[in-house]
């Protein structure tokens, strides 16, 4: 867990420094009492007190890297000077002060301090053994006093620093409820983790949070409102933080932050209140999810607009075609009936073709209009209670002329005595049956049989209407494609009779509009069964 502005470093350093000064004062007092000579004792006491006093002056800026480097350099210089004056062997222990003080900071700083202490000790040893600096200006008594105080102070400072460092690491693993969020466990959390004090000042942050908000590029004195760069995002963060404090419960919000390059990053931010008024902020980067959601929303909007435009186009074109088609069918019917006299044989045949083609186009236009209404959500069911058997028989009568002309037998399997009552749209049910029967007759070979049946299921909740033919059948791939508008299976494409592919699509839509479904069962070479299930009591 990286510290951004660790205000606890100052108190950690103060304890070891005060202990150092206390040991120096006690040793100086004991030396004065024993020797009664103030001159060398005072010089040594002042010299030993200087590094501790300068360290205390650095305390306000101790969270900054340069201050820690200066502090370690200060104690390195003190160890070198003391060793040069007092001798290598009695005062080499003072080099332990350097890693001891570094224990108050990060583990990386301890490694750096150890390397620094070793290098300084080697340089001091070479200076004493190779270069030689002459005799010490201190008397034997002064050198002995320096060695004694330096050794005692070093041991006391090392022990105090170890205790302070241990307490700091223990507090890093304390519960969040105690207000300590900057712990070694923070880097194991997915996402950013930040701790704010009661005054909304940033106390600590893990590595993910530093990367998310670019904390290394900001000043050390960071407020909660600064995290989002101001504006609506900052207000949203502050409002959520206040909500968490008032309710003493976690509060979550989605915040979008725009950086200097106009890049927008979306975060899910969870604020957890801490005792003492602090806050723990957990931030998860949701930018990719937000972008994907926006792309899907835009795609849905485009698709809905295109569907509406397609529906309006088909509805408009179909409506405009109905008027001239009705005229064509009417005049061709007059020609077929020889209303104004006989026609030559070839013209009579043409009149029949004109009439049949016009009727086919009119039926196709009706299907397009009905399907457009269903897709636009404007097809309204007119519910009525009626006998399905009557609708089956009337639909078969309407399709029988076409079946007879193709030498196809249509068999009806409905109860003669029992009434199959259903509450549904009579017109829609007839349209379902006519489309299924028309497809079955259209794609059945001559001399085959088409069977149509209707019955209630065992639970008495659904009406099952089935149309079965003996045509060429369909593969699983064809079945998956059939039912889409303007799509036919391969068998339909190969048949002599042409179809639009709208029939089954309309059947499926009308069945689903009732709360039912269309089920196609077929195998190549074994015919096809189209089964429609519709609730007996449609809502």
C-alpha positions as CSV (number, residue, x, y, z in Angstrom):
1,X,0.0,0.0,0.0
2,X,1.6,3.2,-1.1
3,X,1.4,6.3,1.1
4,X,0.4,9.6,-0.5
5,X,0.7,11.8,2.6
6,X,1.4,9.6,5.6
7,X,1.0,12.0,8.6
8,X,2.2,9.3,11.0
9,X,5.9,9.4,9.9
10,X,6.6,12.5,12.1
11,X,5.4,10.9,15.3
12,X,7.3,7.7,14.5
13,X,10.6,9.6,14.1
14,X,10.0,11.8,17.1
15,X,10.2,8.9,19.6
16,X,13.7,7.5,18.5
17,X,15.1,11.1,18.3
18,X,13.9,12.0,21.8
19,X,15.3,8.8,23.1
20,X,18.7,9.6,21.4
21,X,18.7,13.0,23.0
22,X,17.7,11.6,26.4
23,X,20.6,9.1,26.3
24,X,23.0,11.9,25.3
25,X,21.8,14.1,28.1
26,X,22.1,11.2,30.6
27,X,25.6,10.3,29.5
28,X,26.7,13.9,29.5
29,X,25.5,14.4,33.0
30,X,27.2,11.2,34.2
31,X,30.5,12.3,32.5
32,X,30.3,15.8,34.1
33,X,29.7,14.3,37.5
34,X,32.6,11.8,37.1
35,X,35.2,14.1,35.6
36,X,34.1,17.6,36.5
37,X,35.6,18.8,33.2
38,X,33.0,20.6,31.2
39,X,35.0,21.6,28.1
40,X,35.4,18.3,26.2
41,X,32.1,16.9,27.5
42,X,30.1,19.9,26.2
43,X,31.7,19.8,22.7
44,X,30.9,16.1,22.4
45,X,27.3,16.5,23.7
46,X,26.6,19.3,21.3
47,X,28.1,17.3,18.4
48,X,26.0,14.2,19.3
49,X,22.8,16.2,19.6
50,X,23.1,18.0,16.3
51,X,21.8,15.1,14.0
52,X,18.8,14.4,16.3
53,X,17.9,18.1,16.4
54,X,18.2,18.5,12.6
55,X,16.0,15.3,12.2
56,X,13.3,16.9,14.3
57,X,13.4,20.0,12.0
58,X,12.8,17.7,9.0
59,X,9.6,16.1,10.6
60,X,7.0,18.3,8.9
61,X,8.2,17.3,5.4
62,X,9.1,13.7,6.3
63,X,6.5,12.3,3.9
64,X,8.4,13.7,1.0
65,X,11.1,11.6,-0.7
66,X,13.8,14.3,-0.6
67,X,13.3,14.8,3.1
68,X,13.9,11.1,3.8
69,X,17.0,11.1,1.6
70,X,18.4,14.2,3.5
71,X,17.7,12.5,6.8
72,X,19.6,9.3,5.9
73,X,22.5,11.4,4.4
74,X,22.6,13.4,7.7
75,X,23.0,10.2,9.8
76,X,25.5,8.8,7.4
77,X,27.6,11.8,7.7
78,X,27.3,11.6,11.5
79,X,28.4,8.0,11.5
80,X,31.4,8.7,9.3
81,X,32.6,11.7,11.3
82,X,32.1,9.9,14.7
83,X,34.1,6.9,13.4
84,X,36.9,9.0,12.1
85,X,37.2,10.9,15.4
86,X,36.6,8.0,17.8
87,X,38.1,5.1,15.9
88,X,36.7,2.4,13.6
89,X,36.2,-0.4,16.0
90,X,34.4,1.3,18.9
91,X,32.1,3.5,16.8
92,X,31.4,1.4,13.7
93,X,28.1,0.5,15.5
94,X,26.8,4.0,14.7
95,X,26.3,2.9,11.1
96,X,23.3,0.9,12.4
97,X,21.5,4.2,12.9
98,X,21.0,4.5,9.1
99,X,19.0,1.3,8.4
100,X,17.3,1.7,11.8
101,X,15.8,5.1,10.9
102,X,14.9,3.7,7.4
103,X,12.7,1.1,9.2
104,X,10.3,3.9,9.9
105,X,9.6,4.3,6.1
106,X,9.2,1.7,3.4
107,X,10.9,-1.6,2.9
108,X,12.6,-0.3,-0.2
109,X,14.1,2.6,1.9
110,X,15.6,0.0,4.3
111,X,17.4,-1.7,1.5
112,X,18.7,1.6,0.2
113,X,19.9,2.5,3.8
114,X,21.7,-0.8,4.2
115,X,23.6,-0.3,1.0
116,X,24.4,3.3,2.0
117,X,25.7,2.2,5.4
118,X,27.9,-0.5,4.0
119,X,29.4,1.8,1.4
120,X,30.0,4.5,4.0
121,X,31.6,2.0,6.4
122,X,33.9,0.7,3.6
123,X,34.9,4.3,2.7
124,X,35.6,5.1,6.3
125,X,37.7,2.0,6.8
126,X,39.8,2.8,3.7
127,X,40.3,6.3,4.9
128,X,41.6,5.2,8.3
129,X,43.7,2.3,7.0
130,X,45.1,3.7,3.8
131,X,45.0,7.4,3.8
132,X,45.3,8.1,7.5
133,X,43.9,11.3,9.1
134,X,46.4,11.9,11.9
135,X,45.6,12.0,15.6
136,X,42.2,12.9,17.0
137,X,41.9,16.3,18.5
138,X,40.1,14.8,21.4
139,X,41.8,13.5,24.5
140,X,41.6,9.9,25.5
141,X,38.8,10.8,27.9
142,X,36.9,12.6,25.1
143,X,37.3,9.7,22.8
144,X,36.1,7.2,25.4
145,X,33.1,9.4,26.2
146,X,32.3,9.7,22.5
147,X,32.5,5.9,22.0
148,X,30.4,5.3,25.1
149,X,27.6,7.8,24.2
150,X,27.7,6.9,20.5
151,X,27.3,3.2,21.3
152,X,24.6,3.7,23.9
153,X,22.7,6.1,21.7
154,X,22.9,3.8,18.7
155,X,21.5,0.8,20.6
156,X,18.7,2.9,22.1
157,X,17.8,4.5,18.8
158,X,17.8,1.1,17.0
159,X,15.6,-0.5,19.6
160,X,13.2,2.5,19.5
161,X,13.0,2.5,15.7
162,X,12.3,-1.2,15.6
163,X,9.5,-0.8,18.1
164,X,8.0,2.1,16.1
165,X,8.3,0.3,12.8
166,X,6.7,-2.8,14.3
167,X,3.8,-0.8,15.6
168,X,3.3,0.9,12.3
169,X,3.2,-2.4,10.4
170,X,0.7,-3.8,13.0
171,X,-1.5,-0.7,12.5
172,X,-1.4,-1.3,8.7
173,X,-3.3,-4.6,9.3
174,X,-5.8,-3.1,11.7
175,X,-9.5,-3.3,11.0
176,X,-11.0,-0.7,8.7
177,X,-13.3,0.3,11.5
178,X,-10.3,1.8,13.3
179,X,-9.9,4.2,10.4
180,X,-6.6,2.8,9.0
181,X,-7.1,2.0,5.3
182,X,-3.4,2.2,4.2
183,X,-2.3,-1.4,4.8
184,X,-0.3,-4.0,3.1
185,X,-3.5,-5.8,2.2
186,X,-4.7,-2.9,0.1
187,X,-2.8,-4.0,-3.0
188,X,-4.6,-7.3,-2.9
189,X,-8.0,-5.5,-3.4
190,X,-9.3,-5.4,-6.9
191,X,-9.6,-1.8,-7.9
192,X,-8.5,1.4,-6.2
193,X,-8.6,1.8,-2.4
194,X,-8.2,5.3,-0.9
195,X,-8.6,6.6,2.7
196,X,-9.7,10.1,3.5
197,X,-9.5,11.8,6.9
198,X,-12.4,13.7,8.6
199,X,-11.3,16.9,6.7
200,X,-11.6,15.0,3.4
201,X,-7.8,15.0,2.9
202,X,-6.2,12.0,1.3
203,X,-4.4,9.8,3.8
204,X,-3.4,6.7,1.8
205,X,-3.9,4.9,-1.5
206,X,-3.0,1.6,-3.0
207,X,-1.2,1.2,-6.3
208,X,-4.4,0.8,-8.4
209,X,-5.8,4.0,-7.0
210,X,-2.6,5.9,-7.8
211,X,-2.8,4.7,-11.4
212,X,-6.5,5.4,-11.7
213,X,-6.3,9.0,-10.5
214,X,-2.7,9.9,-11.4
215,X,-1.9,10.7,-7.8
216,X,1.9,10.8,-8.6
217,X,1.2,13.8,-10.8
218,X,-0.7,15.7,-8.2
219,X,0.4,17.6,-5.1
220,X,0.7,15.7,-1.9
221,X,-2.1,17.7,-0.2
222,X,-5.1,16.2,-2.0
223,X,-8.8,16.8,-1.1
224,X,-11.7,14.4,-2.0
225,X,-13.1,17.0,-4.4
226,X,-9.8,17.2,-6.3
227,X,-10.0,13.5,-7.3
228,X,-12.5,14.2,-10.1
229,X,-11.0,17.5,-11.3
230,X,-14.0,19.6,-10.3
231,X,-17.4,20.1,-11.9
232,X,-20.4,17.7,-11.7
233,X,-18.2,14.7,-11.1
234,X,-16.7,16.2,-7.9
235,X,-20.1,17.3,-6.7
236,X,-21.4,13.8,-7.2
237,X,-18.5,12.3,-5.2
238,X,-18.9,14.8,-2.4
239,X,-22.7,14.2,-2.2
240,X,-22.1,10.4,-2.1
241,X,-19.5,10.9,0.7
242,X,-21.8,13.0,2.7
243,X,-24.6,10.5,2.3
244,X,-22.3,7.7,3.6
245,X,-21.4,9.9,6.6
246,X,-25.0,10.8,7.5
247,X,-26.3,7.3,7.1
248,X,-23.2,5.5,8.5
249,X,-23.7,3.0,5.7
250,X,-21.8,2.4,2.5
251,X,-23.0,4.6,-0.4
252,X,-22.3,3.8,-4.1
253,X,-22.5,6.0,-7.2
254,X,-21.3,5.9,-10.8
255,X,-19.0,8.8,-11.5
256,X,-17.6,9.8,-15.0
257,X,-14.3,11.8,-14.8
258,X,-13.0,13.7,-17.8
259,X,-9.2,14.4,-17.9
260,X,-7.2,17.1,-19.6
261,X,-7.3,15.2,-22.9
262,X,-11.1,14.9,-22.8
263,X,-11.0,11.2,-22.2
264,X,-13.9,10.1,-20.0
265,X,-13.4,7.3,-17.4
266,X,-16.3,5.8,-15.6
267,X,-15.9,4.5,-12.0
268,X,-18.2,2.7,-9.6
269,X,-17.3,4.4,-6.3
270,X,-18.2,2.9,-2.9
271,X,-17.8,5.2,0.1
272,X,-17.6,3.4,3.5
273,X,-17.6,5.6,6.7
274,X,-14.9,5.1,9.2
275,X,-14.9,5.9,12.9
276,X,-13.7,9.4,13.6
277,X,-15.3,10.8,10.5
278,X,-12.9,9.3,7.9
279,X,-13.9,7.6,4.7
280,X,-12.7,4.6,2.8
281,X,-13.2,4.8,-1.0
282,X,-13.2,1.8,-3.3
283,X,-13.2,2.6,-7.0
284,X,-13.7,0.2,-9.9
285,X,-13.0,1.3,-13.5
286,X,-16.2,0.6,-15.5
287,X,-15.2,2.5,-18.6
288,X,-15.3,-0.5,-21.0
289,X,-18.6,-1.6,-19.7
290,X,-20.1,1.9,-20.0
291,X,-18.8,2.1,-23.6
292,X,-20.2,-1.3,-24.5
293,X,-23.6,-0.3,-23.0
294,X,-23.7,2.9,-24.9
295,X,-22.8,1.1,-28.1
296,X,-25.6,-1.4,-27.6
297,X,-28.0,1.4,-26.7
298,X,-27.1,3.2,-29.9
299,X,-27.4,0.0,-32.0
300,X,-30.8,-0.7,-30.5
301,X,-31.9,2.8,-31.3
302,X,-30.8,2.5,-34.9
303,X,-32.4,-1.0,-35.2
304,X,-35.7,0.3,-33.9
305,X,-35.7,3.3,-36.2
306,X,-34.9,1.0,-39.2
307,X,-37.7,-1.4,-38.2
308,X,-40.2,1.5,-38.0
309,X,-39.1,2.8,-41.3
310,X,-39.4,-0.6,-42.9
311,X,-42.8,-1.2,-41.4
312,X,-44.1,2.2,-42.6
313,X,-42.6,1.6,-46.1
314,X,-44.3,-1.9,-46.5
315,X,-47.6,-0.6,-45.1
316,X,-47.6,2.4,-47.4
317,X,-46.7,0.5,-50.5
318,X,-49.1,-2.4,-49.8
319,X,-52.0,0.1,-49.2
320,X,-51.3,1.9,-52.5
321,X,-51.2,-1.5,-54.4
322,X,-54.5,-2.7,-53.1
323,X,-56.6,-0.3,-55.1
324,X,-55.3,-1.1,-58.6
325,X,-55.2,-4.8,-57.7
326,X,-58.8,-4.8,-56.8
327,X,-59.6,-3.2,-60.2
328,X,-57.5,-5.9,-62.0
329,X,-59.1,-8.7,-60.1
330,X,-62.6,-7.2,-60.7
331,X,-62.1,-6.8,-64.5
332,X,-60.5,-10.2,-64.9
333,X,-63.4,-11.8,-63.1
334,X,-65.8,-10.1,-65.5
335,X,-63.8,-11.5,-68.4
336,X,-63.8,-15.0,-66.9
337,X,-67.5,-14.9,-66.4
338,X,-68.1,-13.8,-70.1
339,X,-70.2,-10.9,-68.9
340,X,-70.0,-9.0,-72.2
341,X,-69.8,-12.0,-74.5
342,X,-67.6,-14.9,-75.3
343,X,-63.8,-14.7,-75.5
344,X,-61.4,-16.6,-77.8
345,X,-59.9,-19.6,-76.1
346,X,-56.4,-18.1,-75.5
347,X,-57.8,-14.8,-74.1
348,X,-60.0,-16.8,-71.7
349,X,-56.9,-18.6,-70.4
350,X,-55.1,-15.3,-70.0
351,X,-58.1,-13.9,-68.0
352,X,-57.8,-16.8,-65.6
353,X,-54.1,-16.2,-65.1
354,X,-54.6,-12.5,-64.5
355,X,-57.3,-13.2,-62.0
356,X,-55.3,-15.9,-60.1
357,X,-52.1,-13.7,-60.1
358,X,-54.0,-10.7,-58.9
359,X,-55.6,-12.7,-56.1
360,X,-52.2,-14.1,-55.1
361,X,-50.8,-10.6,-54.9
362,X,-53.7,-9.3,-52.9
363,X,-53.3,-12.1,-50.4
364,X,-49.6,-11.3,-50.2
365,X,-50.3,-7.6,-49.6
366,X,-52.7,-8.6,-46.8
367,X,-50.0,-10.7,-45.2
368,X,-47.5,-7.8,-45.4
369,X,-50.0,-5.4,-43.8
370,X,-50.9,-7.8,-41.0
371,X,-47.2,-8.6,-40.3
372,X,-46.4,-4.9,-40.3
373,X,-49.1,-4.3,-37.8
374,X,-47.8,-7.1,-35.6
375,X,-44.2,-5.8,-35.7
376,X,-45.3,-2.2,-35.0
377,X,-47.3,-3.4,-32.0
378,X,-50.6,-2.1,-33.6
379,X,-52.3,-5.4,-34.3
380,X,-55.1,-5.6,-31.8
381,X,-56.7,-8.9,-31.0
382,X,-60.5,-8.9,-30.9
383,X,-61.3,-11.7,-28.5
384,X,-64.3,-13.9,-28.9
385,X,-65.4,-17.3,-27.6
386,X,-66.0,-19.7,-30.5
387,X,-65.7,-23.3,-31.6
388,X,-62.3,-24.1,-33.2
389,X,-63.9,-26.9,-35.2
390,X,-66.0,-24.4,-37.1
391,X,-63.0,-22.4,-38.0
392,X,-61.1,-25.5,-39.2
393,X,-64.0,-26.7,-41.4
394,X,-64.6,-23.2,-42.9
395,X,-60.8,-22.8,-43.6
396,X,-60.7,-26.2,-45.3
397,X,-63.7,-25.3,-47.5
398,X,-61.8,-22.2,-48.6
399,X,-58.7,-24.1,-49.5
400,X,-60.4,-27.2,-51.0
401,X,-60.8,-25.8,-54.6
402,X,-57.0,-25.3,-54.8
403,X,-56.4,-28.8,-53.3
404,X,-58.8,-30.4,-55.7
405,X,-57.1,-28.8,-58.7
406,X,-53.8,-30.3,-57.5
407,X,-55.4,-33.7,-56.7
408,X,-54.6,-33.4,-53.0
409,X,-56.9,-34.9,-50.3
410,X,-57.5,-32.8,-47.2
411,X,-58.6,-34.8,-44.1
412,X,-60.2,-33.1,-41.1
413,X,-59.6,-34.6,-37.6
414,X,-61.9,-32.7,-35.1
415,X,-64.5,-34.0,-32.7
416,X,-68.0,-34.3,-34.3
417,X,-69.8,-34.2,-31.0
418,X,-67.5,-32.3,-28.6
419,X,-67.3,-28.5,-28.9
420,X,-63.7,-27.1,-28.8
421,X,-64.4,-23.7,-27.3
422,X,-61.6,-21.1,-27.2
423,X,-61.4,-17.5,-26.3
424,X,-59.2,-15.9,-29.0
425,X,-59.3,-13.7,-32.2
426,X,-61.5,-15.6,-34.7
427,X,-60.0,-13.8,-37.7
428,X,-56.4,-14.4,-36.5
429,X,-57.1,-18.1,-36.0
430,X,-58.6,-18.4,-39.5
431,X,-55.6,-16.6,-40.9
432,X,-53.3,-19.1,-39.1
433,X,-55.1,-22.1,-40.5
434,X,-55.4,-20.7,-44.1
435,X,-51.6,-20.0,-44.2
436,X,-50.7,-23.4,-42.9
437,X,-53.2,-25.2,-45.2
438,X,-52.0,-23.0,-48.2
439,X,-48.4,-24.0,-47.5
440,X,-49.2,-27.7,-47.1
441,X,-51.2,-27.8,-50.4
442,X,-48.7,-25.7,-52.3
443,X,-45.7,-27.9,-51.4
444,X,-47.4,-31.3,-51.5
445,X,-47.1,-33.7,-54.5
446,X,-50.2,-34.7,-56.5
447,X,-52.2,-37.6,-55.0
448,X,-50.9,-36.9,-51.4
449,X,-52.9,-36.2,-48.3
450,X,-52.9,-33.2,-46.0
451,X,-54.3,-33.8,-42.5
452,X,-55.6,-31.0,-40.2
453,X,-56.5,-31.6,-36.6
454,X,-57.5,-29.6,-33.5
455,X,-57.7,-30.7,-29.9
456,X,-57.1,-29.5,-26.3
457,X,-54.0,-30.7,-24.5
458,X,-54.2,-32.9,-21.4
459,X,-54.1,-30.0,-19.0
460,X,-57.0,-28.3,-20.8
461,X,-55.0,-25.1,-21.1
462,X,-53.8,-25.0,-24.7
463,X,-55.5,-25.6,-28.0
464,X,-53.3,-27.6,-30.4
465,X,-53.9,-27.1,-34.1
466,X,-51.8,-29.2,-36.4
467,X,-51.4,-29.4,-40.2
468,X,-49.5,-32.3,-41.6
469,X,-48.5,-32.9,-45.3
470,X,-46.6,-35.5,-47.2
471,X,-44.3,-33.2,-49.1
472,X,-40.5,-33.3,-49.5
473,X,-39.9,-32.2,-45.9
474,X,-37.2,-29.9,-44.5
475,X,-33.8,-30.3,-42.9
476,X,-33.0,-28.8,-39.4
477,X,-31.3,-25.9,-41.1
478,X,-34.3,-25.1,-43.2
479,X,-36.6,-25.3,-40.1
480,X,-34.3,-22.8,-38.3
481,X,-34.7,-20.4,-41.2
482,X,-38.4,-20.8,-41.9
483,X,-40.5,-18.3,-40.1
484,X,-38.3,-15.4,-40.9
485,X,-39.9,-12.8,-43.2
486,X,-39.2,-13.4,-46.9
487,X,-37.3,-16.6,-46.1
488,X,-38.1,-20.1,-47.4
489,X,-36.7,-23.6,-46.8
490,X,-34.8,-25.3,-49.6
491,X,-37.9,-27.5,-50.4
492,X,-40.0,-24.4,-50.9
493,X,-37.4,-22.8,-53.1
494,X,-37.3,-25.9,-55.3
495,X,-41.1,-26.3,-55.6
496,X,-43.0,-25.2,-58.7
497,X,-45.3,-23.1,-56.6
498,X,-43.7,-19.9,-55.5
499,X,-44.1,-18.4,-52.0
500,X,-43.1,-15.2,-50.3
501,X,-42.0,-16.8,-47.0
502,X,-44.4,-14.5,-45.1
503,X,-47.0,-17.1,-44.3
504,X,-45.2,-18.9,-41.5
505,X,-43.7,-15.7,-40.2
506,X,-47.2,-14.3,-39.8
507,X,-48.4,-17.6,-38.3
508,X,-45.7,-17.4,-35.7
509,X,-46.4,-13.8,-34.9
510,X,-50.1,-14.3,-34.5
511,X,-49.6,-17.3,-32.3
512,X,-47.1,-15.5,-30.1
513,X,-49.5,-12.5,-29.9
514,X,-52.0,-14.9,-28.3
515,X,-49.3,-16.2,-25.9
516,X,-48.7,-19.4,-27.9
517,X,-46.1,-20.7,-30.3
518,X,-45.4,-22.3,-33.7
519,X,-43.6,-25.7,-33.7
520,X,-42.3,-27.2,-37.0
521,X,-41.4,-30.9,-37.1
522,X,-40.0,-32.3,-40.4
523,X,-37.5,-34.6,-41.9
524,X,-36.2,-34.6,-45.5
525,X,-38.5,-36.9,-47.6
526,X,-41.0,-37.5,-44.8
527,X,-43.3,-34.5,-44.9
528,X,-43.8,-31.6,-42.4
529,X,-46.0,-31.0,-39.4
530,X,-46.8,-27.5,-38.4
531,X,-48.3,-27.4,-34.9
532,X,-49.7,-24.2,-33.4
533,X,-50.4,-24.0,-29.6
534,X,-52.7,-21.2,-28.4
535,X,-54.0,-20.7,-24.9
536,X,-57.7,-21.7,-24.6
537,X,-58.3,-18.5,-22.6
538,X,-56.2,-15.7,-24.1
539,X,-55.7,-12.7,-21.9
